[in-house]
Amino acid sequence: MIDELARLPDPAAAHDELRRRGPHRTPDGRWVVAGAADVTAVLGSPAARIGFATDPARPVTAWQARMARFTDGAEHAPRRAAVQRLLAGLDPAALRADAAAATTARIAGVAELDAVVLGRQVPVAVLAAALGVGDPGAAVAAVAELAAALAPRLDAAPPPADAAVAALRDPLAHLPGDPAAAMGLLFQSYDATAALIGAAAARLDGGPVDVDRLVATVLRADGPVQLTTRVAGTGLAVGGRAVPAGDRVVVVLAAAGTDPADPARRSFAFGAGPHACPGAREAVAIAAGVLDALVAAGAAATGAVAAHEPRLNLRVPVGATLRLSAAPSGSPRPAG
């Protein structure tokens, strides 16, 4: 069930079952946690490690190991701080307006489009421009290759991506600190934001929409990141049971986000604990800007999403096709 979760037509029943079972060990030795309290405990525990290991046969993983997302322990704090310094220079309201304007320009004269393709292009281009990259289009192409290497589909071999790293390193060299911080931001804005935009776009019907409410609903009900994993260090426990060091723990974020036993009704779409996504506000703002422009153009889904990409953790719609009924003009105003 766990390995198919992100591709189920509707994973809600599976989420219910995983929460009902509570923390448990699968026949292949992995542990699974799905309830909000257990997910919070695991992600907040210093004994739950990312456990990333550099593959010496793939030079691109040396850069991956320098990204905060893949770093543990004492190395993590300064690398996360570097990302937060970059984000501090960005204005979410401006990012939303830029995403709306970029979307309006891209869909001008278009009658039909794939929301996921748009969702992969616009966020990276907008974020790259905000970071001062001179050619955002080239950054999109490089990030696409980097994402294919670091978060590959199950039906495709990851490319070497060394050229993609080189293509990003120089345009990011003007930023303070390690270019891996900005590289990690761009990488994380690619697939997950596209999944959010695609799932939200699939709910459009051509009429007015409260975009902010739509984004919040999708983040809880159809989370773009279904799960994440940790490796147990010494002293990790789930549901009162000790987890042997080295065991892998699957943390089902999407199930925790719809846990009826959680009094806070939290969304876990951006994780929790020390590795919670530092760019959540910016990601939501950019996704909302794309949707603002689509709503202004009268976008309507041509049908229900029939499938999702073959991924272990990312729930990326396939065929999230939209029809546009209004000619985009000017800068759309946020809905809601």
N, C-alpha and C positions, 0 to 999 in steps of 0.2 A: 504493500500500500504506500509506504513512504516514498519509494522511488518513482511512483506514478502520480504522486499527489499534484504536482504542478500542471499535469496534463489532463486531469479529470475534467469532464464537461462541467460538473458542479461539485467542488470538493467539500461542500458544507456537511454532508452526511459523514464523510471520512473524518472531518474535524471533530464532529460530535462523538464518533466512536473512539478516536484517540484520546479525547478528554475523559470519556467514560472509563477507559482502561487505566488512566492514571500513568505515572511514570513506570515504564516497563522495558524489559530487554528483549530484543528481537532474536530470532534463531541464529542470525549471523553475528550476534554479539554486540550490536549497537543498542544504545539506550535511547528512548524516545520520551520527550516531555512536551505536553501540549496545553495544559492548563495555565492560566495567566499567572498564578502564584508561583508555580514551579518554573515557568519560563523566566520570570523575573529573578528568581533565586539563582538559577543557573547562569544567566547572563550577567548577573551582578557579582558572581563569585570569582575571586582571584585564582581559584583552583580550576576554573574553566578556561582553557587555553585555546587560542586560534590554531596553534599546532601547524603552522605553515612551514614546509620544508622546501628549500631551494633545490631545483632540479639542475645539476651541473651540465646536463646535456642541452639545456635551453637557456641561453644567455638572458632572454627577456625576463626570466624569473628573478634574476638579480635585481632588476628594477622593481619587480613586484614585491620583493622582500623589503624594499625601502618605503613602501606605501604604508600609511598608518593602519589601513584596513587589515593588513596581513601581519601586523607586528604585535608581539606580546611583551609583557613585563616592562622593565625599565626603559626599553627603546620606544615603547608605544607613546608615552606621555609627550615627549618632545616632538614626535612626528605628528601626533594629533594636534598639538599646539600650532605647528606650522600650517596645517590645513585651516585651523580656526582663524589664524591671522589673515590668510587669504580671503576667507569668507567675510571677515570683519570689514573688508573694503568693498563689499558688494551690497547693494540696496535691493531687497526683495521686490519692492514696488517697481523699481526701475527694470529689474529682470522680467517681471510680469509684462510690463508695457513693451519691452523689447521683444519678448517672445510672441506677443500678440501681433506686433508690427511685422516681425519676420515671417510669421505664419500667413498673415494677410498677403504679403508679397509673394510667397511661394504658391498660394492657392489661387492667385489671380488668373481668371480665365479657365480654371480647372473645373470640370463637371463631376469628377469622381476621383477618389484617392484612397490610399491605404493609410489609416491613421497611425499604424505602428511605424511605417517608413517615415512619415512626417515626424513622429515622436522620437525617432532616433536622430534625425538631422537637426531639428530646430534647437533642442536643449543644448547639445554640444556646441553648436555654432554660437548661440547666445552667450553661453558661459565662456567660451574661448574669447569672444570679442570683449566681454567684460573684464577678462584677465589680461587684455592687451595684445592678444595674438593677432598678427597682421592679416593672416589669411585663414579665417574661420572655416572655410570650406575644406581646405587641406587638413585642418585639424580634425574635422568630421571623418574624413577618409582614414586618417591615421588611427583615430580612436576606434573606428569600426574594426580595423585589423587587430588592434591591441585587445579589444573585447573578445574577439574570436579566439585569441590565444589564451587569455586569462579566464574566460568564462565560456568555454566551448559548448556547442550543441552536442547532444549525445550521438548524432548521426554524422558528425564531421570531425576530421582530425584537426587539431589546433595548428595554425600556421606558425612559423618561427617568430614573426612579428618584430625582429630586430630592426628592420627598416622603419617600422612604425614608431618604435621608441626614438630612433634618431630623428625622425620627422617631427616629433613633438618636443624633444629635448631643446633644440636650438630656439624655436619660437617662445619657449617658456623660460629661457635663460635670463631674461630681464627681471624676472620676479626674484624677490629675496629668498634665500634658503635653497634647499634641495628641490630641483625640478620634479622629483618624484611626488611631492605634495600636490602640485597642480595637476600632474599626470593622473594621480589617483582621483582627484575631483572629476576630471573629464571622463575617465573610465567609468566611474560610478554614476555619472549622469546619462549614460548611454542606454543600456538595456532596461534597467529598472524604471527609468522615467518613461521610456517608450511603452513599457507594459502598463503603467498607470494611465497614460494617455489613451492607449488602445482600449483598455477596459472601460474607461469613462466614455470614450467616443462611441462605443458600442451601445450606450444607453441614450444617445441623442436621437430625437425624433423630429427635428426640424423646427421645433418650437422654442419658446424662451426657457432658459434653464438658470437656476441658481448654481453657478459654477463652483463656488466655494463649498456648498453643501454636497454637490455631486462628487467632488474630489474627496471630501472627508468620508462619504459613504463608501466609495470604491476602496479607499485605503483600509477600511475596516472589513468590508464584506467580500472583497475580491482582491486581496493584497497582492501586489506585484512580486513580492518576495515571500514565497510560501514558508521557507524554512532556512535555517542556517545550522552550522555544526560547530561543535567544540570538542576538544580532546581533554580528557580528565587528567588533571594534575593530582598531586597528593592532597587528600582531604576533601574531595568533591563528593557531595551526597545529593541524591534526587529523591524526593518523597520519603526521606528518612532512611534511604538505603545507600550504603557506601558504594561508590563507583570505583572500580580498580583503575589505578593510574594507567594511562595509555588507551583506555576505552574511548570510543567515539560516542558523542551525545548529539542526537538530532533534536533541534529545538524548533518546534512547529509554530512559527510566529503567527501565521494566519489563523490557526486554531485558537491561540491565546487571545487574539484580537476580537474574537466573537464569543468569548467565554461568558455565559450568562451569570457565572458565579463571581465575576470580577465587579465589585461595586463601583469602581472608577470608570468602567467601560472604556478602558484605554485601547488605543491603537498600537500595535507592535510592528507596524509596517516598516518603521525605520529602526527596529531593534530596541535594545534597552541596555543599561549598564555602561561600562567604560567604552564599549565599541558601538554605542548607538550612533547612527549616522549624524555627523555634525552639520551636514548641509540639508537637513529636512526642510527648513523654512524656504530655502532657495529652490529646492526641487519642487515643492508644492507651488511656489510662485510661478516658476517657469511652466509647469504643466497647466496651471490655471490660465496663464496667458495664451497658450496654444488653444485651449478650449474656448476662451473668450472669442478668439477670432473665428473658430469653427462655428460657434453658436451664431455669431453675427452673420456668417455666410449661409445660415439656414441648413447646416449639416444634419443629415439624418442617416442612421445606420441602414444598410440595405438588407440586413438580416441578422439573425443571432450568430454569435461566434461559434463556429463548428468545431474548432480544434485549437490546440496550443502548441507552441514550439516544443521540440523534444529537449527539455531542460530538467535538471534535478530540482532546482529551487526557484527558478524564475517562471512566472505565469504570464507568458507573452502570447497574446491572441494571434491566431493566423486568420487572415481574411477579414480584418476589421475595416471593411470597406464603407466609405461614406459617400453620399450624394450631396452635392451643394446646390441649393436652390436660389441663393441670393448672390449677386455679384459683389465681392468684397470691395469696399471703398473706405479710405481713411483708416483711422486707428480705432478698432472696436473698444467700447467701454466695458469694463468688467460687469458680468451679470450678477444679480443678487444684491 
